[in-house]
Amino acid sequence: MDNKFSTASLVCGIISFFIFPFIFGVVSIILGIIAFAKKENKKLFAIIGILLGVVGIIWAFYATGIL
């Protein structure tokens, strides 16, 4: 099976730490959920991508002073 969504989720989660954390964090979470819905093989990539997306968004809120 293709693992495009889970890999893209992981990559977007990593990118969310460096540029546009709100955008890439949300995209990472969405792609991770899609990867689970499609039952892709690399579920660990999807899980890590979702977690990195959430942490990236929380970090962005903290860095901007909202939290």
C-alpha positions in Angstrom: 0.0 0.0 0.0 1.0 3.6 -0.4 2.2 5.4 2.6 2.0 8.9 1.2 -0.3 10.4 3.8 1.6 9.0 6.8 4.9 10.1 5.5 3.5 13.6 4.6 2.1 13.8 8.1 5.5 13.1 9.6 7.2 15.6 7.3 4.7 18.4 8.0 5.0 17.7 11.7 8.7 18.2 11.6 8.4 21.3 9.4 5.9 22.8 11.9 8.7 23.3 14.4 10.6 25.6 12.0 8.1 27.5 9.8 4.4 28.3 10.0 3.6 26.1 13.0 -0.1 26.8 12.9 -0.5 25.8 9.2 1.9 22.8 9.1 0.7 21.6 12.5 -2.9 21.4 11.4 -2.0 19.9 8.0 0.1 17.3 9.9 -2.8 16.3 12.1 -5.3 16.1 9.2 -2.9 14.0 7.1 -2.3 11.7 10.0 -6.0 11.2 10.5 -6.4 10.5 6.8 -3.6 7.9 7.0 -5.5 6.1 9.7 -8.7 6.2 7.8 -7.0 4.7 4.7 -5.3 2.0 6.9 -1.8 2.7 5.7 1.0 0.4 6.8 3.2 3.0 8.4 0.9 3.9 11.3 3.8 4.9 13.5 4.7 7.7 11.0 1.1 8.9 11.2 1.1 8.8 15.0 4.4 10.7 15.3 3.1 13.2 12.7 0.0 13.8 14.7 1.9 14.2 17.9 4.5 16.6 16.3 1.6 18.6 14.8 0.0 19.0 18.2 3.3 19.9 19.9 4.1 22.4 17.1 0.7 24.1 17.5 1.2 24.2 21.3 4.7 25.6 20.9 3.4 28.3 18.5 0.8 29.4 21.0 3.4 29.5 23.7 5.9 31.4 21.5 3.3 34.0 20.6 2.4 34.5 24.2 -1.2 33.2 24.0 -0.6 30.4 26.5 
